[in-house]
């Protein structure tokens, strides 16, 4: 069996921010500074009146966290220098993190500091001082440039596409137009995708979220850990079910027989639930158990057992369509081993595809074989 080739990319760690959901933050506690209720305190959202649309993480919060979320979000959107919120430090931090997960357009926040003002009322109160990397004018200019690119991609979506088709198209578009580069500017936000075509996991996932939301499909960036490394991925609601995608690892590049190969790895689009149990969210847990729109099932390339006639038909159709590669997914590791033994050790692949050399890779995680034509 050929060794699995992984392309797990390491994500840059964000310090003095909560972007990576790693627990890092930049805050100041001071409950004895002598200020009183006559201080100028800026308030924002009215309880229960959400400023969020098509969001995922917001809906998972408690009622009090939703109020904090709305207050912070409105303050960020208005570039407020300070805002008072009521609640625990933990609730404030969770609300802040979920704003970053839900709102890729809020790319100009680098963290916040706070002061404890619980002495001015009966409840816990904090003055939040956001830290902005852009002023309103520069933000609007950058957003306009990003929108120009994003809209040019979206305009090419056929009217006949359903939510699954749109999601797959956008998955491909981000990957095809982005290279994994660790030291690029804005690499943790969507600007790196739309303006610089270079990013890391934070940029890939935020760019995808932004495109999906512009198409009316709820999508969030989830921050967490994979194999003890900070990472981010996406959760989307497609046809009323949650699905997970990982665009960073979907952008697969590797060397095979001295040849550099790049391809869209659909194993990471609407992922089969059992294949990503080692993805551990840092702050928001969402169960993505639906399978109807998982890529391999939707593509009819998921097999309980190796069936010679079925596999032959699938490969023939892929060749007829002019595909450069085809991925076959099997339900179990035994199914994968049996397929490799039949296709390559016994040489059955020659029945379907005549070539002097066959390049392929396998994946133990997904039980897949990807054949390059």
N, C-alpha and C positions, 0 to 999 in steps of 0.2 A: 504493500500500500504506500503510495506516495505520501510524503510528510505534508501535513497541513501548512499552508502558507498564510500567516496572519499579517494584517496590515494595521494593527491597532495603533492609532496615533496618540502620542502623549500630548495632553493639553497643557497650555501654559497656566500657571497658578496665578490667580488674581489676589493681590494683597491690598489691604486697605479698601476692601469692598466685600460685598456679599455675593458677587456675581457667580462665583464657582460653588456657592452653597457649602463652602468648606468650613464655615464658622469664623472665618476671618472678618473682622469689622474694624472700623475706626470710629470710636465713640468717646465721649467725655461725660463723666458723671459728676454732677455738682448740685446737690440738693440744699446747700447752705450758702448760696450766693447772695441772699438777702433780697432778691426780687420778690415783688408781691403781685396781687391780682390787678394792679393798675398798670403793670407793664404792657407794652403793645404786643399782643399775641395775635397772630394771624390764624384764623380758622378756615376750614374749607368745606368738604362735602357734607351734605345733610344726610343723617342716618337713613339708610334704606334707599337712597337715590344713587345707584351705581353709575359710574362713568365708564364702565367696561362693557365691551360688546364682543361676543363670540369668544369669550375667555374660558379657560378650563380650570386653572388653579384657583381662581376667585371662588368658583362654585363649591370648592372643597373646604372652604374656611368656615369657622364658626361665625355666628352673627356679629359678635364684637370685632372679630378680625376683619370681617368684610367692611365694617364702618371705618376701621383704621386704614385699610387698603384704599377705600374711596377717598378718604381725607388726604392721604399721602399722594395718591395718583393725581388728584386735582391740583395739589400744590406743585408737584413736579411739572405737570402740563402747563401751569401758569408761571413756572420759574420763580416760585415763591422762595424767599430767603429763609423763612421759618414757618412752622406750623405746629399747633398744639394738638396732641392726640391723647386719648385716655385709654389706658390698658397696661398690661404687663410688658416688660422688656421683651419677653419671648414672643408675645403676640405681635409687637411692633416689628421685630426682626422677621417673623414669618410672613407678615403682610408685605414687607419690603421685598423679600425674596420672591414672593409669588407675583408681585408686580413685574419684576424683571423677567420672570418666566412667561408671563402672559403678554407683555408689551415690548416687542422687539424695537418699536419706534422710540422707546425711552432709552436711547443709547448714550445719553449725555449725563448720566448719573454715575458717580464713582464711589458713592458711599454717603454716610451721614454722621454727624455728631449729635449728641442730645444732652439736655440738662433735665434733671429730675425736678418737676414742679409739683410734686404731690402735696406740698404744704399749702397750696392755694385753694384746693377744693377737697371734698371728701374722698374722691377716687384718685387712683394713680394717674398722674398727668406728666407728660414729657414735652419739652420743646424740642422739635426736630429741626436741625439745620442741614439741609441737603448740600452736597458738594457737586457742582456742575462742571463738566469739562468744556461746555459750549455755552455761549449766551444765546438768547432767543433768535437773533438774526442769523448767526452762523449755523445754528441748528436747522432753521428753515431752509437755508441755502443747501446744506448737506442732504437734508431729507428730499428736497426737490431733485437733486442730482440722482439720488438713489431711486426715487420714484420713476424717473425717466427710464432707467434701466429695467426696473421691475415691471413697469407697465409695458415695455417693449416685448418682454417675454410673455406676459399674460395675454397680450393682444393676439398672439399666435395660437392660442388654445382654440381648437374647433368648437363650434357651438354644440355639437353633438356629444361632447365629452360629459360624462357623469363625474361624481365626486372622486371615485376611484381613479378614473382616467386623468383627471386634473392633478390629483396628488402624485401620481406616477410621473406625469410630465414635469412637474415642478421639482420632484426628486432628481430626475435626470438633468434638468436645466441647471440646478445649483452645482451639481457634481461636474458636469461638462464645462462649466465656466469658472471653476474654482480649483486652485492648487493648494495643497497643504504646505504652508510655510509658517514656521513658528515665530519669526521676528517681524512679520508684516505689521503695518500700522492698523489700528482698530481691530486687531485679530479676535477680540472677544465680542464683537458686535456685527450687525448686518452690513455695515458700510464696507467691511473688508471683502464681502462677496460682491456687492454691487459696484463699488468704485475701484477696488484694487485687484479683484480676482485672485486673492490669496488670503488664506485664513487658517484657523484651527477650529477645534470642535465648537467653541462658543459662537464663532461667526457662521459656520455652516448651519447650526441649528437655529440661530436667530434669523438668518436669511430665509430659511425654509418657512419658519413660522410667519414671517412677514408676508411672504408670497401667498401662503395658504389663507391667512386672514383676509388679504385683499380679495381673494376669490370666495370669501364667505364660508370657509371651512375652519372651524375652531382648531387651533394648534398651539401648543406650548413647548417651551424649552425646559427640559428636565435636567437639573444638575445633580451629579452624584459621583459614584466611584465604580470603576470596572478594573478588575485585577489590581487593586490597590492604587490605581492611578485616577486622578480627577478627570472627569469626562462629562460631556453633555450630549443629549439626544432629544428626540421629539416624541410627543404624544399628540395624536390627532383624533378628532371625532369624525368618522366617515360613515355615512349611512347609519348614524345613531349608535355606533360602537367605537370603543377606544382601540387604537392601533399605535404601535410603537415603530419608529424608524430611526436609523442612525446614519446620517449622511456622511459623517467623517469616515467611517469604516466602509460605507458604500462607495467611496472614492478609492478604489483599489488600484494600487500600483506595485509592481514587483518585478524581479528579474527571474526569467525562466529560460534555462539553456542559453545564457548570455544575451537574451533578448528582453528588452524592457516592454512590459505589457501593462496597459492601462485600460480599465473597463469599469462600467457601472455594475457594482455587485448588488444584485437585487435581493440577495439573502437578507440585506439590512433594510429593505422596504416592506412596511407592514409585516413585521417579523413574526414568525411562528412563536407563540408564547413560551414553549419549553426550551427555546434556544438561547434565552437571555436571562436566565435566572440569576446570573452573577452581576447583572446591572443593579446597583443598589442606590436608589435615590437618597439624597441628603436631607430633603425637607418635605417633599410631596410624593406620596405613594399613590399610584393609579394602577389599577388592575387592567391589563390589556389581554383579556382572555378570548376575545372573539377570533375566529379563524376564517370566516367566509371570504374576507378580502385580503388575507395574507397572500403575498405575491405568488408563491408556488401553487397554492390551491386555486387561486384565481386564474393562473396561467396554465392550469392542467399539467403541471410538471412535478406533481407530488405523488409518490408511489408507495403503496404499502409493501409491495414486493416487485421484483424485477420481472417484467413481462416483455418478452422479446418482440412480439408484434406491436405492442403499444409504444415501446421505446423506438422501434424502427420508424413508426409513423411520425413520432414527435421529431426525430432528427431530420427526417425527410422534409417535413413542413418547415423546419427552421432553415434548412439549406435552400429551399425554394423561395423563402422570404428574403434571402440574402443576409441572414444574420451572421455576425462575425464570431459569435460564441453562443453557447447554450448551456444552461445550468439545469441539471436533473437533481431532484431532492427526494430522499428516501426516508421513510418513517422511522427507521431504526439504523443503528450502526451495522447490524448484520445485513440489512438490505443494501447499505452502501458497499460493504465488503463484497457481497455477492455480485453487485453490478460491476465493480472494478474487475473482479475475477473473470466475469463473462465477457465484458467489453474489451478489456485490454490484455489480460493474461491468455485468454482463449482466442483473442483477435476478432471477436464478433463485430467490432467497430468497423472493420473493413467491409462488412456487408452493407453498411449504411453510408459510409463516407470513405471514398477512395483517395488516399493521400500517402505520400512517401513517409510522412512523419505526423504524429498526432501529439498535440500539446494539450495537456489538461492539468487541472489541480483539483484537490479534494479538500473538504472541510469537515473535520470531526465535529465541530460545533453544530453545523447545520445538516450533516449527513448529505452533503452535496458533491456532485462532480460537475465541474465546468469545463466544457470541451471548446477549444478555440479552433475555428475553421480556417 
